[in-house]
Amino acid sequence: MDIWEAMQRRHSVRRYTSAPIDTETLTKLTDLILLCREKSGLDIRLFVDEPKAFSGKLAHYGSFHQVRNYITLGAEKSAANDEKIGFFGEKIVLAATTYGLQSCWVGLTYSKKKIPCHFPDDISVRCVIALGHGETLGSPRSTKSIEALSATEVPMPEWFRRGMQAVQLAPTAINQQRFRFTLREGSVVSAKALPGFFSKVDLGIAKYHFLLGAGKGNFIWERNDFPEE
Ligand SMILES: Cc1cc2nc3c(=O)[nH]c(=O)nc-3n(C[C@H](O)[C@H](O)[C@H](O)COP(=O)(O)O)c2cc1C
């Protein structure tokens, strides 16, 4: 499965089977997490066969079932770190999709206090990513149009359209898609979050999708605070 296919096939899955993640896949995930920790400076950890964080009422109301594997994404609280969490977290989500796993970003409907780990005092766990073998592969959902999500100051080139098609596939909290991508002269792309719950994390996720869809060599970000691939 290539990365474009992974973006198309990824859907949030909240119900999992009891099948464990095999050792080879766990090794690939661990290696990728180490690389992302190094590049981003984020606190990223993998919990395997740990049911507590998804066993409380919140997880139940959020329709989660049998989540036993998840990744925590933490950092000092800041808007820039939220964006970074989205960017690097989605890199892991799409890689996990290519490894044949299902996933779901989770900001609220789990029990943070039940995670069996003492995080450093300055680290805030902003989101987790549930992972495993889904009962289903999930399903496509509605999206805002490219016109509603972007603006162009010059005629829209094909690479920008491809970037925006990838953005449409990006997961966002409550499917809100609260961001705006703007193409300026000189192939400069600005990406901004609009006010909303977890919208800076969503922005980082969407920027990772845009980069994959548009192609790295075709544009430059107007502002970029974090290292890329
Ligand atoms: C930052 C973020 C936080 C999320 N938090 C939750 C959550 O607390 N509970 C939940 O069930 N889904 C959560 N989701 C999943 C979204 O509801 C889901 O991604 C969105 O509806 C789009 O669907 P899709 O992922 O299948 O494309 C979250 C997604 C993101 C990106």
The ligand as an SDF file (V2000), in Angstrom:
LIG
                    3D

 31 33  0  0  0  0  0  0  0  0999 V2000
   -7.3760   15.8990   17.2590 C   0  0  0  0  0  0  0  0  0  0  0  0
   -8.4880   14.8760   17.1650 C   0  0  0  0  0  0  0  0  0  0  0  0
   -9.1920   14.5150   18.3100 C   0  0  0  0  0  0  0  0  0  0  0  0
  -10.1920   13.5410   18.2450 C   0  0  0  0  0  0  0  0  0  0  0  0
  -10.8480   13.1810   19.4020 N   0  0  0  0  0  0  0  0  0  0  0  0
  -11.7750   12.1910   19.3610 C   0  0  0  0  0  0  0  0  0  0  0  0
  -12.4000   11.7460   20.5730 C   0  0  0  0  0  0  0  0  0  0  0  0
  -12.1450   12.2460   21.6710 O   0  0  0  0  0  0  0  0  0  0  0  0
  -13.2970   10.7250   20.4740 N   0  0  0  0  0  0  0  0  0  0  0  0
  -13.6110   10.1260   19.2920 C   0  0  0  0  0  0  0  0  0  0  0  0
  -14.4270    9.1920   19.2970 O   0  0  0  0  0  0  0  0  0  0  0  0
  -13.0350   10.5300   18.1130 N   0  0  0  0  0  0  0  0  0  0  0  0
  -12.1200   11.5400   18.1330 C   0  0  0  0  0  0  0  0  0  0  0  0
  -11.5060   11.9410   16.9570 N   0  0  0  0  0  0  0  0  0  0  0  0
  -11.8060   11.2740   15.6730 C   0  0  0  0  0  0  0  0  0  0  0  0
  -12.6730   12.1610   14.7470 C   0  0  0  0  0  0  0  0  0  0  0  0
  -14.0150   12.1690   15.2160 O   0  0  0  0  0  0  0  0  0  0  0  0
  -12.5840   11.6520   13.3000 C   0  0  0  0  0  0  0  0  0  0  0  0
  -11.2550   11.7370   12.8740 O   0  0  0  0  0  0  0  0  0  0  0  0
  -13.4480   12.5000   12.3680 C   0  0  0  0  0  0  0  0  0  0  0  0
  -14.8230   12.3140   12.6400 O   0  0  0  0  0  0  0  0  0  0  0  0
  -13.1980   12.1910   10.8850 C   0  0  0  0  0  0  0  0  0  0  0  0
  -13.4200   10.8350   10.5950 O   0  0  0  0  0  0  0  0  0  0  0  0
  -12.2810    9.9270    9.9550 P   0  0  0  0  0  0  0  0  0  0  0  0
  -11.1350    9.8970   10.9250 O   0  0  0  0  0  0  0  0  0  0  0  0
  -12.9200    8.5670    9.7860 O   0  0  0  0  0  0  0  0  0  0  0  0
  -11.8550   10.5310    8.6540 O   0  0  0  0  0  0  0  0  0  0  0  0
  -10.5140   12.9290   16.9950 C   0  0  0  0  0  0  0  0  0  0  0  0
   -9.7960   13.3080   15.8580 C   0  0  0  0  0  0  0  0  0  0  0  0
   -8.7870   14.2490   15.9360 C   0  0  0  0  0  0  0  0  0  0  0  0
   -8.0130   14.5940   14.7030 C   0  0  0  0  0  0  0  0  0  0  0  0
  1  2  1  0
  2  3  1  0
  2 30  2  0
  3  4  2  0
  4  5  1  0
  4 28  1  0
  5  6  2  0
  6  7  1  0
  6 13  1  0
  7  8  2  0
  7  9  1  0
  9 10  1  0
 10 11  2  0
 10 12  1  0
 12 13  2  0
 13 14  1  0
 14 15  1  0
 14 28  1  0
 15 16  1  0
 16 17  1  0
 16 18  1  0
 18 19  1  0
 18 20  1  0
 20 21  1  0
 20 22  1  0
 22 23  1  0
 23 24  1  0
 24 25  2  0
 24 26  1  0
 24 27  1  0
 28 29  2  0
 29 30  1  0
 30 31  1  0
M  END
$$$$
